[in-house]
Amino acid sequence: MQAPLEVGPIGRDELPAAVDIFLNAFYENVRLVYGDQPKPDAMLDVWSFAQEVEPQGFLAARQHGRVLGYALFTRSVKGMQRRALLRARPLVWGLRALSGRYGVRWGQLARLMWNKVLFVGASGRYRTTGDAQLLNIAVHPDARGRGVAKKLVNAGLGYLKEAGAEEVRLEVRPENAPALAAYRDTGFIERGRTRDIHGEWLVMTADLRSA
């Protein structure tokens, strides 16, 4: 008998498995900045911080103790950014990048930074209240098509609603049909479109007040 899928806050010891899933799911974008064999250190540092400041919003889906997927929700994008600045994390991460720990391809760094500027500049569009966000989600290739993403999203929405958020936003590539289906099934509605250097994103929001 197959064990049930368990969804709950991710443990520090599970972060490496989540990073592996991330690198597989977003390899083409990651390799532009970190090369063909990207090091996991940058993601581990950033995600360790996220797990510290929003432990109930960083979720893992597990079966037989194995991480099959993850989702990172935040009650407030600005709040997370503020905490990072207060703890001087950008400075620490910058020094580690300069030391070579992250394996950054410096010729591509300007593109990465411009990409972040584009995203931050568009982060308030199509919102009606707050700045809660689904920041990232991915499922291991072996577990896709089994409803893992939907369970992660439902758990994250439950966390945000309990934390007092009234609306949550996400961005998804228009061609990502499985993700779109999962988001629509969990209450997200398409609001508009935005762009970054890699192409177009579909912006979706879910109203937690009516959930």
C-alpha positions as CSV (number, residue, x, y, z in Angstrom):
1,M,0.0,0.0,0.0
2,Q,1.4,3.4,-1.0
3,A,2.1,5.8,1.8
4,P,0.0,9.0,1.9
5,L,1.5,12.3,0.7
6,E,2.4,14.5,3.7
7,V,2.6,18.3,3.3
8,G,4.1,20.5,6.0
9,P,6.8,23.0,6.9
10,I,10.1,22.0,5.4
11,G,13.0,21.0,7.7
12,R,16.5,22.5,7.4
13,D,17.8,19.0,6.5
14,E,15.3,18.9,3.6
15,L,16.5,22.1,1.9
16,P,19.2,20.3,-0.2
17,A,16.6,18.0,-1.7
18,A,14.4,21.0,-2.5
19,V,17.3,22.8,-4.1
20,D,17.9,19.8,-6.3
21,I,14.3,19.9,-7.5
22,F,14.6,23.6,-8.2
23,L,17.8,23.2,-10.2
24,N,16.1,20.5,-12.3
25,A,12.9,22.4,-12.8
26,F,14.5,25.8,-13.7
27,Y,17.8,24.6,-15.1
28,E,17.7,26.6,-18.4
29,N,17.4,29.9,-16.5
30,V,19.8,29.0,-13.7
31,R,22.6,27.9,-16.1
32,L,22.6,31.4,-17.7
33,V,24.1,32.8,-14.4
34,Y,25.7,29.8,-12.8
35,G,26.9,27.7,-15.7
36,D,26.2,24.2,-16.9
37,Q,26.9,22.7,-13.4
38,P,25.4,25.2,-11.0
39,K,26.4,25.1,-7.4
40,P,23.6,24.7,-4.8
41,D,25.2,27.1,-2.3
42,A,23.4,30.3,-3.4
43,M,20.0,28.7,-3.2
44,L,20.8,27.0,0.1
45,D,21.8,30.3,1.7
46,V,18.7,32.2,0.4
47,W,16.3,29.4,1.3
48,S,17.9,28.9,4.7
49,F,17.0,32.5,5.4
50,A,13.5,32.1,4.0
51,Q,13.0,29.0,6.2
52,E,14.1,31.0,9.2
53,V,11.8,34.0,8.7
54,E,8.7,32.2,7.4
55,P,8.9,28.6,8.6
56,Q,5.2,27.9,8.2
57,G,5.2,29.2,4.6
58,F,8.0,27.1,3.3
59,L,6.4,23.8,2.6
60,A,7.5,20.3,1.6
61,A,5.5,17.4,0.2
62,R,6.9,14.1,1.3
63,Q,6.3,10.4,0.8
64,H,8.2,7.7,2.6
65,G,10.4,10.5,4.0
66,R,11.4,11.6,0.5
67,V,10.8,15.2,-0.6
68,L,8.7,15.2,-3.8
69,G,8.1,18.9,-4.1
70,Y,8.2,22.2,-2.3
71,A,6.4,25.6,-2.2
72,L,7.6,28.9,-0.8
73,F,4.8,31.3,0.3
74,T,5.3,34.7,2.1
75,R,2.8,36.9,3.9
76,S,4.7,39.9,2.7
77,V,7.3,40.3,0.0
78,K,8.4,43.7,1.4
79,G,8.5,42.3,4.9
80,M,10.9,39.5,3.8
81,Q,13.1,42.0,2.0
82,R,13.1,44.2,5.1
83,R,14.3,41.3,7.3
84,A,17.0,40.4,4.8
85,L,18.3,44.0,4.9
86,L,18.2,44.2,8.7
87,R,20.2,41.0,9.0
88,A,22.7,42.2,6.3
89,R,22.0,39.1,4.3
90,P,22.5,40.8,0.9
91,L,26.0,41.9,2.0
92,V,26.9,38.4,3.2
93,W,25.6,36.8,0.0
94,G,27.4,39.4,-2.1
95,L,30.7,38.7,-0.4
96,R,30.2,34.9,-0.8
97,A,29.5,35.5,-4.5
98,L,32.7,37.5,-4.9
99,S,34.7,34.7,-3.1
100,G,33.6,32.3,-5.8
101,R,31.4,30.2,-3.5
102,Y,28.4,30.5,-5.8
103,G,30.1,30.0,-9.1
104,V,28.5,33.1,-10.6
105,R,29.2,33.8,-14.3
106,W,29.9,37.5,-13.9
107,G,29.2,38.3,-17.5
108,Q,25.5,37.4,-16.9
109,L,25.1,39.1,-13.6
110,A,23.9,42.4,-15.0
111,R,21.1,40.5,-16.8
112,L,20.1,38.8,-13.5
113,M,20.0,42.1,-11.7
114,W,17.9,43.7,-14.4
115,N,15.6,40.8,-14.2
116,K,15.1,41.4,-10.5
117,V,14.5,45.1,-11.1
118,L,11.8,44.2,-13.6
119,F,10.1,41.8,-11.2
120,V,10.2,44.2,-8.3
121,G,8.9,47.0,-10.4
122,A,5.9,45.0,-11.5
123,S,5.2,43.2,-8.1
124,G,2.3,45.5,-7.2
125,R,0.4,45.3,-10.4
126,Y,-3.0,43.5,-10.4
127,R,-3.1,43.4,-6.6
128,T,-6.0,44.8,-4.6
129,T,-4.5,44.4,-1.1
130,G,-1.3,43.4,0.6
131,D,1.7,41.7,-0.9
132,A,1.4,38.0,0.0
133,Q,3.0,35.9,-2.7
134,L,3.7,32.4,-3.9
135,L,7.4,32.9,-4.6
136,N,8.4,29.5,-5.9
137,I,7.1,26.0,-6.3
138,A,8.4,22.9,-8.1
139,V,7.8,19.1,-8.1
140,H,10.2,16.3,-8.7
141,P,9.9,14.9,-12.3
142,D,9.0,11.4,-10.8
143,A,6.1,12.9,-8.9
144,R,4.5,15.1,-11.5
145,G,0.8,14.5,-12.5
146,R,0.0,13.1,-9.0
147,G,-1.6,16.3,-7.5
148,V,1.5,17.2,-5.5
149,A,1.5,20.9,-6.6
150,K,-2.2,21.2,-5.8
151,K,-1.7,19.9,-2.3
152,L,1.2,22.3,-1.7
153,V,-0.8,25.3,-3.0
154,N,-3.8,24.4,-0.8
155,A,-1.6,24.1,2.2
156,G,0.1,27.4,1.5
157,L,-3.2,29.2,1.0
158,G,-4.4,27.8,4.3
159,Y,-1.3,29.2,6.0
160,L,-1.7,32.6,4.4
161,K,-5.4,32.9,5.3
162,E,-4.7,31.9,8.9
163,A,-1.9,34.5,9.0
164,G,-4.4,37.2,8.0
165,A,-3.5,37.6,4.3
166,E,-6.5,38.6,2.1
167,E,-5.0,38.1,-1.3
168,V,-2.1,36.2,-2.8
169,R,-0.3,36.7,-6.1
170,L,1.8,34.4,-8.3
171,E,3.4,34.5,-11.7
172,V,3.5,31.5,-14.1
173,R,4.6,31.0,-17.7
174,P,1.6,31.0,-20.0
175,E,2.8,27.8,-21.6
176,N,3.0,25.9,-18.3
177,A,-0.4,24.1,-18.7
178,P,0.0,21.7,-15.7
179,A,0.8,24.6,-13.3
180,L,-2.1,26.7,-14.7
181,A,-4.5,23.9,-14.1
182,A,-3.4,23.4,-10.5
183,Y,-3.7,27.2,-9.8
184,R,-7.1,27.5,-11.3
185,D,-8.3,24.4,-9.4
186,T,-7.1,26.1,-6.1
187,G,-8.9,29.4,-6.7
188,F,-6.5,31.5,-8.7
189,I,-7.8,33.8,-11.4
190,E,-5.8,35.3,-14.3
191,R,-5.4,39.1,-13.9
192,G,-2.9,40.2,-16.5
193,R,0.6,39.8,-17.9
194,T,4.1,41.0,-17.1
195,R,7.5,40.4,-18.7
196,D,11.1,39.8,-17.7
197,I,14.2,39.2,-19.8
198,H,13.2,35.6,-20.4
199,G,9.7,36.3,-21.7
200,E,6.1,36.7,-20.6
201,W,4.5,35.7,-17.3
202,L,0.8,35.3,-16.5
203,V,-0.2,37.1,-13.3
204,M,-2.8,35.3,-11.1
205,T,-4.3,36.2,-7.8
206,A,-6.5,34.3,-5.3
207,D,-8.9,36.1,-2.9
208,L,-8.6,34.4,0.5
209,R,-11.5,36.4,1.9
210,S,-13.9,34.2,-0.1
211,A,-12.0,31.0,0.3
